[in-house]
Amino acid sequence: MFKKVRLFQAIATLAGTTIGAGILGIPYVVQKAGFLTGLILIIVLGLTMLFLNLLLGEIVLRTNGNHQLAGYAEKYLGKTGKNLMSLSLILGIYGALLAYIIGEGQTIATLFNSQNYLLFSIIFFLIASFIVHFGIKILEKSELFLISLLLLIISLIAIFSFTKIDLSNLNHFNLSLIFIPYGVIFFAFLGTAAIPEIKEELNNNRYQMKKALIIGTLIPLVIYILFTLIVIGVTGTNVSEIATLSLGDYLGEKVFIFSNLFAIVIMASAFISLSFALKEAYIHDYKFKKNKAFILTIIIPLILFLIGLRDFIKVLSITGALLGSLDGILIVLMSWKASKKGDRIPEYQIKNKLFIGSIVMLIFIIGLILTIKELI
């Protein structure tokens, strides 16, 4: 029984870390490319991330001791690898925090029937920063609860929307547009930072790592497909950048309020958890004092927001495409090195790493180039 609890917690940690603001942006970008086009990309990137998560899981199992991603990068790729991974993680967190500030403001303002989303973004930022500064970890370690609540809400939305889905909204396909949703979908699948923690959670049950990573990756994949199908099937081309904001006119006020309250909670949870993680990294890895670490954590996304970077979709796209691709390439390179220089035999091993890893890196490079081209 205890082993099952640890497994469920490990699955929830990965799924809960993965699912954040990205799910709210997927329907908008998928509708731009066509549902069938986006569906292919969701599946391809989901399976690519499954391979990547399994690679990283094998890396942490091959290595003695507990480390964060930058520590594994230093062990197998040297100082340059560590610096690149640290830069990618820090900038990735800043991008996510900026997206959550934007998304929270727009969502809360819409619930209050206000046009002043700037004000609500600032209010959210101040409250969340207060929680981060004083270490009130209200929303930490709540992944299992949030994933259970998300599954319930998606199920309720599916029930209410079943008779209102127009299948003609779901038959659009254009392969030439397949990289339009790339950055946002990639962002939505990023949960690699949780994998070292999963190793610690499983403790002496590390033989369950592979199962936890597979299920923890497939849960977001299924949820993203179902949520995107519902939103586009119901709203057609009238999808808002934050998908839950477009449901009110079609599914009624109760579903609108309920779904957007959850969107607020899941973005707030992600903002606080990521802020804690970055603050702790500055304190422990870079030896900053607590106040300096806190200010450095929260001031950068605030400045970016105040100087005018307030496009929710562009922030998700750039963060996902640029930093997600860099993370992925580094993990593939680490796995090749760890296969030769690891400390121990892992509980599982991925076959054909050289061949599949090369294809994955090619996908990341092409996706990155085409996403930047699309956004310029």
C-alpha positions in Angstrom: 0.0 0.0 0.0 2.8 2.4 1.0 4.6 1.7 -2.3 1.4 2.6 -4.3 1.1 5.9 -2.4 4.7 6.7 -3.3 4.0 5.8 -6.9 0.8 8.0 -7.1 2.7 10.9 -5.5 5.5 10.6 -8.0 3.1 10.5 -10.9 1.2 13.5 -9.5 4.5 15.4 -9.0 5.4 15.1 -12.7 1.9 15.7 -14.0 1.3 18.6 -11.6 4.7 20.2 -12.5 4.0 19.8 -16.2 0.4 21.2 -16.3 0.3 24.9 -15.8 -0.5 28.0 -18.0 0.4 26.0 -21.1 -2.9 24.1 -21.1 -4.8 27.4 -21.3 -2.9 28.5 -24.4 -3.0 25.3 -26.4 -6.5 25.6 -27.9 -5.8 29.1 -29.2 -2.7 28.2 -31.1 -4.1 24.8 -32.3 -7.1 26.5 -33.7 -4.8 28.8 -35.7 -3.2 25.7 -37.4 -6.3 23.5 -37.5 -7.4 21.0 -34.9 -6.1 17.9 -36.8 -2.8 19.7 -37.4 -2.5 20.5 -33.7 -3.5 17.1 -32.7 -0.6 15.6 -34.6 1.8 18.0 -32.9 0.4 17.4 -29.4 0.9 13.7 -29.9 4.4 14.0 -31.5 5.7 16.4 -28.8 4.0 14.4 -26.0 5.8 11.3 -27.1 9.0 13.2 -27.6 8.8 14.5 -24.1 8.0 11.0 -22.9 11.3 9.9 -24.4 13.1 12.9 -22.9 11.7 12.3 -19.5 12.7 8.7 -19.6 16.2 9.7 -20.7 16.5 12.0 -17.7 15.1 9.4 -15.4 17.8 7.0 -16.6 20.4 9.7 -16.0 19.4 10.3 -12.4 19.2 6.6 -11.7 22.7 6.1 -13.1 24.1 8.8 -10.8 24.9 8.5 -7.1 23.6 11.2 -4.8 20.8 13.7 -5.3 21.3 16.6 -7.7 19.3 19.2 -9.6 19.4 19.4 -13.4 22.4 21.8 -13.3 24.3 19.3 -11.1 23.7 16.5 -13.6 24.7 18.8 -16.5 28.0 19.6 -14.7 28.8 16.0 -14.0 28.3 14.9 -17.6 28.9 18.0 -19.7 31.3 20.1 -17.5 31.1 23.7 -16.5 29.7 24.8 -19.9 26.9 22.3 -19.6 26.1 23.4 -16.1 26.1 27.1 -17.1 23.8 26.4 -20.1 21.4 24.3 -18.1 21.3 26.9 -15.3 20.7 29.7 -17.8 18.0 27.7 -19.5 16.2 26.9 -16.2 16.4 30.5 -14.8 15.2 32.1 -18.0 12.6 29.4 -18.4 11.2 30.1 -15.0 11.2 33.9 -15.6 9.3 33.3 -18.8 6.8 31.1 -17.0 6.4 33.6 -14.2 5.8 36.4 -16.7 3.1 34.3 -18.5 1.4 33.6 -15.1 1.3 37.4 -14.3 -0.2 38.1 -17.7 -2.7 35.2 -17.5 -3.8 35.9 -14.0 -4.5 39.5 -14.7 -6.6 38.7 -17.8 -8.5 35.9 -16.1 -9.3 37.8 -12.9 -10.3 41.0 -14.8 -12.7 39.0 -17.0 -14.3 37.4 -14.0 -14.9 40.9 -12.5 -16.1 42.1 -15.9 -13.3 44.7 -16.0 -11.0 45.9 -18.8 -8.2 46.8 -16.4 -6.3 43.6 -16.4 -3.0 45.5 -15.7 -4.3 46.3 -12.2 -5.4 42.7 -11.5 -2.0 41.4 -12.7 -0.3 43.7 -10.2 -2.6 42.7 -7.4 -2.0 39.0 -8.1 1.8 39.7 -8.3 1.8 41.4 -4.9 -0.2 38.7 -3.1 1.9 35.9 -4.6 5.1 37.6 -3.9 4.1 38.1 -0.2 3.5 34.3 0.0 6.9 33.6 -1.6 8.7 36.0 0.6 7.4 34.8 3.9 7.6 31.1 2.9 3.9 30.4 3.3 4.0 27.2 1.2 0.2 27.0 1.0 0.2 25.5 -2.5 3.4 23.4 -2.3 3.2 19.6 -2.4 -0.4 19.9 -3.6 0.1 18.3 -7.0 -2.1 15.2 -6.3 -5.0 17.4 -5.2 -4.6 19.7 -8.2 -4.4 16.9 -10.7 -7.5 15.3 -9.2 -9.3 18.6 -9.3 -8.3 19.2 -12.9 -9.5 15.8 -14.0 -12.8 16.5 -12.3 -13.2 19.9 -13.9 -12.3 18.6 -17.4 -14.8 15.8 -16.9 -17.5 18.3 -15.9 -16.7 20.5 -18.9 -16.9 17.5 -21.2 -20.3 16.5 -19.8 -21.7 20.0 -20.2 -20.2 20.5 -23.7 -20.9 17.1 -25.2 -24.0 18.1 -27.0 -22.6 21.4 -28.1 -19.5 20.2 -29.9 -19.6 21.0 -33.6 -17.6 18.3 -35.5 -17.1 20.7 -38.4 -14.8 22.7 -36.1 -12.5 19.7 -35.8 -11.8 18.7 -39.4 -9.2 21.4 -40.3 -5.8 20.2 -41.4 -2.8 22.1 -42.9 0.6 20.5 -42.5 2.3 23.7 -43.5 1.0 25.3 -40.3 2.1 22.6 -37.9 4.9 24.6 -36.2 2.5 27.5 -35.3 1.5 25.8 -32.0 5.0 24.3 -31.4 6.3 26.7 -28.7 3.1 26.8 -26.7 2.6 23.0 -26.8 6.3 22.4 -25.9 6.0 24.8 -23.0 2.9 22.9 -21.8 4.9 19.6 -21.7 7.9 20.9 -19.8 8.2 19.1 -16.5 11.7 17.8 -16.5 12.7 19.8 -13.4 10.5 17.5 -11.3 12.3 14.3 -12.2 15.2 14.6 -9.7 12.5 15.1 -7.0 10.7 12.0 -8.2 13.8 9.9 -7.6 13.9 11.1 -4.0 10.1 10.5 -3.5 10.4 6.9 -4.7 13.4 6.4 -2.4 13.9 2.6 -2.2 11.2 2.0 -4.8 13.2 3.4 -7.8 12.3 0.4 -9.9 8.9 2.2 -10.2 10.6 5.3 -11.8 9.9 4.2 -15.4 6.2 3.6 -14.7 5.8 6.9 -12.9 7.4 8.8 -15.7 5.3 7.1 -18.4 2.0 7.7 -16.6 3.0 11.2 -15.4 3.8 12.2 -19.0 0.7 10.6 -20.6 -1.8 12.2 -18.2 -1.0 15.7 -19.5 -1.0 14.4 -23.1 -4.5 13.0 -22.7 -5.8 16.0 -20.8 -4.4 18.4 -23.5 -6.1 16.5 -26.3 -9.4 16.3 -24.5 -9.4 20.0 -23.4 -8.4 21.2 -26.8 -11.0 19.1 -28.5 -13.7 20.4 -26.2 -12.8 24.1 -26.5 -12.3 24.1 -30.3 -15.3 21.8 -30.8 -17.5 24.2 -28.9 -16.1 27.6 -29.8 -14.7 27.1 -33.3 -12.6 30.1 -34.3 -13.8 32.1 -31.3 -11.1 30.8 -29.0 -9.5 33.3 -26.6 -5.8 33.3 -25.9 -6.7 32.0 -22.4 -9.1 29.2 -23.4 -11.3 29.2 -20.3 -12.3 32.8 -21.1 -14.1 31.8 -24.2 -16.3 29.1 -22.7 -18.9 31.4 -21.0 -20.9 32.3 -24.1 -21.3 28.6 -25.0 -21.5 26.6 -21.7 -23.1 29.1 -19.3 -22.0 31.3 -16.5 -21.5 28.5 -13.9 -19.1 26.6 -16.1 -17.4 29.8 -17.0 -16.9 30.9 -13.4 -15.9 27.4 -12.2 -13.3 26.8 -15.0 -11.7 30.2 -14.6 -11.5 30.0 -10.9 -9.5 26.8 -11.4 -7.4 28.5 -14.1 -6.5 31.1 -11.4 -5.6 28.5 -8.8 -3.5 26.4 -11.2 -1.5 29.5 -12.4 -1.1 30.8 -8.9 0.1 27.4 -7.7 2.6 27.2 -10.5 3.8 30.8 -9.9 4.4 30.2 -6.2 6.1 26.8 -6.7 8.4 28.1 -9.4 9.2 31.2 -7.4 10.1 29.1 -4.4 12.3 26.9 -6.5 14.2 29.8 -8.1 14.6 31.6 -4.8 16.0 28.4 -3.1 18.3 27.9 -6.1 19.7 31.4 -5.7 20.2 30.8 -1.9 21.7 27.3 -2.0 23.4 27.2 -5.4 24.6 30.8 -5.7 24.9 31.7 -2.0 22.7 34.8 -2.2 21.1 36.1 1.0 17.4 35.5 1.4 16.2 39.0 0.6 18.5 39.3 -2.4 17.4 36.0 -3.7 13.7 36.9 -3.3 14.1 40.3 -5.0 16.0 38.8 -7.9 13.3 36.1 -8.3 10.3 38.4 -8.5 11.7 41.6 -9.9 12.7 40.4 -13.4 9.2 39.2 -14.5 7.7 42.3 -13.0 10.0 44.6 -15.0 9.4 42.6 -18.2 5.6 43.0 -17.6 5.8 46.7 -16.8 7.9 47.5 -19.9 5.2 46.0 -22.1 5.8 42.3 -22.6 2.2 41.3 -22.1 1.4 38.9 -25.0 0.4 35.7 -23.2 0.8 33.5 -26.3 4.1 35.0 -27.5 5.7 34.6 -24.0 4.6 30.9 -23.9 5.8 30.3 -27.5 9.3 31.9 -27.0 9.8 30.3 -23.6 8.8 26.8 -24.9 10.6 26.9 -28.2 13.8 28.5 -27.1 14.5 27.2 -23.6 12.6 23.9 -24.0 14.7 23.1 -27.0 17.9 23.9 -25.2 16.9 21.8 -22.2 16.0 18.9 -24.5 19.3 19.0 -26.4 21.3 19.1 -23.2 19.4 16.1 -21.7 20.1 14.1 -24.9 23.8 14.9 -24.7 23.9 14.1 -21.0 22.3 10.7 -21.6 24.9 9.8 -24.1 27.7 10.7 -21.6 25.9 9.0 -18.7 25.7 5.8 -20.6 29.5 5.6 -20.5 30.4 7.5 -17.3 27.5 6.7 -15.0 28.1 5.6 -11.4 25.8 2.6 -11.4 23.5 0.4 -13.5 20.1 2.0 -13.6 16.8 0.3 -12.9 15.9 0.6 -16.5 17.7 1.6 -19.8 16.4 3.2 -23.0 17.5 1.4 -26.1 18.7 3.2 -29.4 19.5 6.4 -27.5 21.9 7.6 -30.1 19.5 7.2 -33.0 16.3 8.4 -31.3 18.2 11.2 -29.5 19.5 12.5 -32.8 16.0 12.7 -34.3 14.7 14.4 -31.1 17.5 17.1 -31.3 16.7 17.6 -35.0 13.0 18.2 -34.1 14.0 20.7 -31.4 16.3 22.6 -33.8 13.8 22.8 -36.6 11.0 23.7 -34.3 13.0 26.4 -32.7 14.0 28.0 -36.1 10.5 27.8 -37.5 8.9 29.2 -34.3 11.3 32.2 -34.2 10.6 32.8 -37.9 6.8 32.7 -37.3 7.0 35.1 -34.4 9.3 37.7 -36.1 
